[in-house]
Amino acid sequence: DLVGLDLMPHITKSLTTLLPPEDAYCKNNKSWPVIDKMIADGYTGRKGKGGFYRMDRSGGGRAMMAIDLRTGEYRAERKPVLPELERGAEDLRALLSAPGKAGTYAFRVLGQTIAYAATLIPEAAASVADIDEAMRLGYAWRWGPFELADRVGAGWLAERLAAHGMAVPKLLADAADKRFYRVASGQRQCLGLDGEYHDVHRAPGVFLLDDVKAAAKPVLKNASAALWDIGDGVACFEFTSKSNALDDKIIELLGKTIEVVRTSFKALVIYNEGSNFSLGANLGLALFAANIAAWGEIEKLIAAGQQTYKALKYAPFPVVAAPAGMALGGGCEIVLHADAVQAHAETYLGLVECGVGLVPGWGGCGEMLARWRAEPKLPRGPMPAPAKVFETISTADVSKSAHQAMEKKFLRLTDGITMNRDRLLADAKLRALSLVDGYTPPKPPEFVLPGPGGKAALNAAASGFHRRGIATDHDLIVADALAEVLTGGDTDIIDTVNEQQVMDLERKAFMRLARTAPTLARIEYTLETGKPLRN
C-alpha cells in the first residue's frame, strides 16, 4: 500500500526475467486475480483509491477498512485474536509449530524463506553472513534468515521441512547438527559450504554490541539491563526490557553501573541494538501500582530515577548516549543527561508524558530549561525559556530526525549524528574516549524563573487552545501542572531556583496527576491501543 501495488507486476517481471527458470521464485510465482483487479480498477494503495487497506471518512468519521481477499470488497478492519503471536515473540519455534492458521502461515512463509536463502550461496552471496546483513540493512529485519534458523534450530527446521514434503537445501542439512554461527577464540564465525567455520569480518568502522555479547559475559546484568566491556576502557550500558521500557531494575543497575565505571572504566556509552532506544517508562508497571494505590512505590521510583540520572550527569567520567529509533519520555531524559550524544540520523526524540496525562518526572524539564536559556537567539528574561519548553512538552512534540532534534533542543549543535546504524556504537565509543582527557563534570544550573505570574501566562495560552477545541478539559489540568514546574512554583524573579528544586516540582506534579482518573484512563487506553486518549 505504501509503495504502490502497481509496482508488483513490474518487480515480478524483472525477477522472472533475471532469475533462471529453475529458481524457486519463478516456480512459485503466479498471478492473483484479486490483486490484478485491484490494480486495473485503480486500487493501487495510498496513491490510489485504496489498497489492502483504506481509510473510510464517510459520515465525518474515520474507520480503517480492509479488503476481503475472497470477495474483493472492503469491510471493517478486524484485529484477529492470535495468542500464538504473544508466545512467538519470546519463542519463535513455539509460533512455527503452533496449530491453527497462525502457526501454519508462519511456518510456510518463514520455512520457505530460510530454505530459499540457503540455495543462494555462493551464487548470490559469498556467505550466510552476507545474506543476513543484506536483509538487516536492506529490509530492516531484526535477524537475517540464517540467524533466525539458529534461533529455532537448523536441525528442527530441516526435519519440519522434510515432514511437509519440502526440499531441504544441502547447506541447511549440513547445519542440522551445528549452528550457522558460533564464537571461537572471541571471534564470530559462520558456517560455509565446505562445512567448516570461517571468521565473519565486519566492514571498517562497523562495531556491533551483538558481537561483543556473543564473545563475552556482562560485567553487570539483571532482568532489564546489562553492562558490557566494549574495550579500551569504555563500558556500554544496554536496556534489555520489553520495548526497552524503563523500570526499577534499569534504574537500580544504572546506579550500580556508575560505581563500577567510576573504579574500573574511563567512560560510559548508553546504547542498545533494539529497533527503538527506549519508549519511556514502563506504563504497565505504573498503572498496576496506581490500581493498588501503591503511591509510595511510584514516588520512590520517580525519586530514584531523578537521583540516578543526576548522578549520571555529575559522574567523574564522560557519558555518551547513542540513541536510534524512538527515544521518548524517560528514554529521552536519559539522553538529555548525557555529556554528549552520538545519535543515528533516524532518531525520534520527545518528552511525550503529557500525552498520557503526566509531566516529565526524571529531570527533563530542568534540562530543557537550561538548553533554551542558553539559546542566544531567544530574548533574555525569565519568561522566554519556560514558554518555549512549555510549547514543546505540552504538545508532546517529537523530532522527525536527529537533525530536527537539534532545532528542538533535544540534541545540542555539538552532538554527533551517524548515518549508518552499524557504525553508531563505534562512533559513540570514539566520542566517549575523546572526552576522557581533562574531563570535568558540568556545573549544576541555576534558573531565574517567573513564578505564579508566568504560570498564569502559560495557562492563558493553554486556555486559548481549549476555547478553540484543540485542548481538552484534562489537557488544561496537565498544562497547569507543567506550567507550575517550568515557572518555578512559588518563586519570585529576584530569587534563583536550583536543579533539585525543579526536580522536586516535577515529582510533586507527576504524583498529583497520577492520582487523577483521566490520567489513569489515558495510560490504560495507550497500553491497550498504542494511541493517545483525548479525554
N, C-alpha and C positions, 0 to 999 in steps of 0.2 A: 504493500500500500504506500509506503514512504517513497520508494524509488520509481514505482510505476509498474503495473502488471504488464503493460505493453512491451517492456524490455525483456520479459521472459522468453518469448519466441526467438528474439534476436540472440540472446545468450545461448539458448538451446541449439540454434542453428550454428553458431560459432563453435561450440564444443563438439557437436556431432561431425562438423567438417574437419576439425583439427585432430580429434581423437581417432585411434584405429578402430575398425568395426568391432573387434573382439573386446573392446573396453566395456566394463560393466555399465558405465553411464549410457553408452549407446544401446546396450541391450535392454536397459530398464526404461529408457526414455519413451514416453508415449504422450499423445495428445489428450487433454482433459476437456470434454465438451463444455462443462460449466465455465471453465476459465476462458476458453475460446469465445464463448458467447458474451461473457462479461467484457472482454476487450472489444469485440465487434460492436457492442452496444454503448461503448464509452465509459464503462465502469473500470477505469484504469488505476484506481487508488485515489490518493489525496488530490492529485492534479485533475481528476475527472469527476464523474458523478458520485463516486464512492469506490470502494474496493471490497476486500473481505469484510471490512468494517466501514461504517459511515455514521456521521452524527445526524440525528433527526432533530431539527429545530422547529418542527411544526407546533403550532399552538403556544408559541412563546417559550417552550421548554427546551431541554437538551437531554436526549436519550441516545445512548450508543446502540446501534443496530449491527447485527452480524448476518452475513449471507448464509443461507441454508444450502449446503453443498449438494443436497439431494434435489431440491426444487429450484434452486437459483433465485429464490425470493429472499428479501430481507425480513428478519424478525428481531425481536428484542434480544440483546445480548444476554446470555445466561452463563453465569460462572459455574463450571462443573465442580462438584464436590469430589475431590480425589485425595483421600487421606494418604495414599501411597506416595504422593509428592512430598509430604512433610517428612515421611521416613526416608525418602530418597535423598533429601537434602543432606542427611547425615550418613546414609548408607546407600551408595549408588547401586550396589548389587541387589539390595532389597527391592529397589524400584524395578530393575530389569527382570527380576524373577517374580514380581507380583502378579497374581491372577487378575484377569479383567483387562479392560481396554487400555488403561494407562500403562500397565506393565508390558502388554503385548506391543503397543505402539513404541514405547521407549526402547525395547529390545530390538525390534525390527529396524528402527532408524539407526540407533547407535551401533548395534552389532554390525550392520552392513557398512556403516561409515568407517568403523575401525578396520574391518576386513578389506574394504576397498583401499584405504590408505596403505595397508600392508602390501598391496600389489604394485604400488607406485615407486618402490625403491628397487633399483637405482635409476629408473627411467626419469622420474620427475624430481627426485631429490637424492642426495648422497647418503642421507642417514635419517633415522626416525626423529632425531633431534631437530633436523632442518624442517621437517613437515610439522612437528609440534610448534616450533617457533613461528612458522608461517601462519598457522591457524590462530595462534595467540595474537600476533601483531596485526594480521590482515583482517581477522574476523572477530577479534575481541573475545576469543574463547578463554576461559579461566585455565583450562588444561587442554593440551593437544590430544589427538586421538590415541597416541601410544601412552601418554601419561594417564589417560582415562583407563586404558587397558590394564595398566599396573594397579589402578585403584580397585578394579573389580576382580583382577586376577586373569592373566592371559590364558592360563590353562582352563579355568572355568568358562571363559568366553569361548574358547575353541570347542569345548565339549557342547556348549549350548548351540553354537552354530551348526555343528555336525548333527546334533539331535533334531534340528529343524530343517535338515536337508540342504543346508547352505555350505558353500565351499569354504574351506579353511586354508588361507594362503600359507605358504611354507614359512614365511617369517613369523607369523603368529603361532604356528605349530612349534617352531624352534624355541619360542619363548614360553611354551606351556609349563615347563618345569623351572623357569627362570623368571626374570623381570626384564623389561625393556631398559630400565635404568638401575644403576647401583652406584654406590660411592666406594672407591678403593683408594687407600692412602690419601684421603682427603680430597680426591678428585672425582667429580661426577663423570660417569661413563654411560654409554648407551650400547645396546646390542646391535651388531652388524649382521649383514647377510652371511658372513663366514662363520657365524655362531660365536664369535669372540666379542669381548667388550672393548670399546675404544673411547678415549677421552673426548668429552664434549668441550669444544673450545668456544668461548664467548668472543664476540667482536670486541676490539679495543674500546674501553670505556663502559662496557656493559658489566654490571655487577648486581646480582640478584640475591636477596635475602634467602630465597628458597635454596640456593646452592650452599649458603652458609649453614642453614638448618639441616641440610642433608648430611653434612660432614662433621657437625659438632653438636654438643649439648648446650642448652641455655645456661647462662650464668644465674639467672633467676627465672622462676616460672610459677604461675598459678592458672586457674581455670580461664582467666580472661586476658592475660597478658604474659609477655616474656621479655627477657633482656638477653641480647646476644653480643658476643665479642666479634666485631667485624674487622678487626686488625688495626695495626698502627696506633693503638691506644684509644680507639673510638668504640663506644658501645652503641647498640641500637635497641631502642625500646619499641616493642611491637604490640599492638592491640590484637587479640585473637578471639574476642567475644563475637556473638552473632551480630552482623552488620557493624562490627566494631563499636557497638554501643558502650558508652562509658558507665561503669558501675563501681561499687565499693571495692571490688577486687582490683580493678585497674588503679584506682586512687591509692590503695594500700601498696601495691607493688611499685608504683611510681615513687612513693615516699621511700621505700627501701632502695630503689634504684639510685636516688640522689645520694644516699650514703655510700653505696658501692662505687659509683662513678667518682665520688669525691676522693676515695682512697686508692682506687685501682685503675682508673682510666684518665685520659686527658680531656675527653669531650663526649657529648651525647647527641645522637641523632634519633628523632622520633619519626618512625616510618613503618609502613606495612605494605603488603602487596595485594590487599583486598581491592575489590572494584571501587570502594569508597574509603577514604581515610577514616572517617567516623561520621555517623548520622546524628551524633549527640548523645545525651544521657539516655539511660535505659528507662523509657517511659513506662514500660510494663511494670518494672520494679517500683517506680514512683506511685503508679496507680494502685498497686497491691497494698503498699504501705498506707496510702491515703484511705483506702477502703476499710482498713482495720484501725484507722485513726492512730497510726504509729507516727505522729507528727514529730516526736523527738528523734526518731530514726532518720526521717527525711532531713530535718535541720542538721543533724550530726553529719550526714553525707554532704550537704551543701557546705558546711563549715570546713569539713575535711578537704573537700575539693579546692576551696579557696586557699587554704593554708598550704596545700601541696603545690598548687600552681604558683603560689607566691614563692615557695621555697625553690621551685624550679627556676623561676625568674632570677632569683638572687643567689643561685648556687655559684660556687667558686670555679666553675668551668663553663665553657660555651655550650649552648644548647641550640641545635638547628632542627627545625621542623621541616619535614619533607612530605607535604600532602599531595594527593592526587585524587581525582574524582570529587565527591562531596565531602566537605568538612563543615559541618553545621553545628550550631548550638555549642555544647561543651567541646566538640571537636574543633570548632573554630577558635574557641577561647584558649585551648592549649597552644594553638598556632600563634595567637596573639601574644602569649607569654614567652615565646622563644626569642633568643638573641638575634637570630636570623632565620630566614625561611628560604628553602630551595623548593619551589613548587613546580609540579608538572603544569604544562600550558593549559590543560583541560582540568583545572581545579575550580570548584564552585564553593565559595566561602560565604557564610552568612550567619548572623545571630537571629535565629528564627523562633525563639521562645515565645514571642508574643502571639504567634500563630496558634499555639496550644494554651493560651491564656496565662503565660508566665513571663518573667523577665530573666535575662541572663543572670546566672547565680554564681558563676565561678570567675568573677573578675573582668568579664568582658566589657562592662560599662566603663570602668576606670581606664582600661587600655584604650578604648576608642576615644574617650575624652582626651587622653594625653596626646593621641595622634592628631586629632583635629585641632587641638590647642596649638600644636606645633606647625600647622599649615600656614605658610607665610601669606597666602592669598586671602585668608579669612580675616575679617575685621577683628581688631582687638576688643577686649572687654569680656565680661563673664558670661554673656548670653550666646554668642555665635557658635561656640563648640558644642554646648548641650543641645542647641537647636538642630545642628547637623546630625549628631548622634541619635537624637530622638527620631528624626526623619528616617534614618537608616534602620534602626532597631524596631520601631513601632510598625513599620510596613513589612517586617521580616524579609528585607531586601537581600538577595543572593547574587553574587557576581556571576557572570556568564563565562568568565575565563580568568586566568591568573592575571592577565594584563588589566582587565577591568577591576579586579580586586585591589589593584594599586590605586585606582581612582576613588574607590570607596573606602580606602584606608585599612582594609583587612590585611593588605600587604604594604610594605614600605618600598620606596623607589630603590632602596639599596638591596632589596631582596632579589634572589635569582629565580629565573624561570628555565626549566628544562623541557625541550620539545619531545625527546624520546624517553618514554617512561622507563625503559630498561636501563637508562643511564642516570635515573634520578638518585638512586642511592649512592652511586659513585660521586656524583656532583655534590650531594649533601655532605658526604664524608670529607671531601676536599674543602668544602666551605667551613666545616667544623674545625679541621686542622689548621686552616688559615687564621682562625681566631684564637688559637691556643696561646701563642707567644704574647706576653704582656696583657693577657685578659684580665679585666676587672668587671665585676657585676655592675649593672646600671644603678643609677641613683633613684631612690623612690620619688615619684612625682608628688607635687602638692598643687592643689587647684584653688582658684578663686571662682566660686560658683554663685549664681544669682539668688538662690534661696526661694522662699514662697512666692515672690513676685515673678520669678522666672517660671516656676511651676504653673502659675495661673496663665501665663502667656502660652505655654505649651498646651495646656488643657483647652485654651480658647481655640487653638489651631485644630486640635482633635475634634472639638465640638462642631467646627465648620464642616469637617468630613461627615460627622454624624447627621447634621441637618441635610446634607446632600445625599444621604442614603448610602454613603460609601463605608462608614464605620457603624458597627452595631452597638447596642447598649453595653455589652460586656467589653467591647473594644475600648470604650471610654474608661471603664474601671481599670483595665490593664494599662492604658495610656497614662492614667493618673498615677499609678504605682511607678511606672517607668520614669515619668516626669519628676517625681519626688527624689528618685535615686540620682538622676542626672543633674538636678539643680542643687543637690546637697542637703535636702531635708530642711531643717530649721536654721541653716547657716545664714550669715549676712555677708554682703560683698566686701566688708572690711576684714573678714576672717579668712583663714586658709583651711582647706579640707584635705586631709591626707588620704592615701590609698586605702588604708584599713577602714576608715570611716565610710568610704564609698562602698566597700565590700559589705560592711555591716548594714548599710541601707539596702543593698542588693538582697541580702539574705532575709531581712525583715519583709521586704516587698514580695519576694518569692514565696515565703511561708504564708503571708496574708492571702495571696492569690490562690495558692494550692488548696486552701480551705474552702474556696467558693465552688458551688455546684456547677456553674457554667464552665469553669476551667476543667474540672474533672470530666465533664461531658465532652469537652474538646479533646482531652487526652484519650479517652476511651474511643471516641469516633476515629481519631487519627490512627490509633493502633489497629482498629478493625478494617479501615478502608485505605489508609495511607494518604488520606486527603484531609484538609483543614475543615473544621466545622464553623460555619458563620452563625454564631448564636449571640 
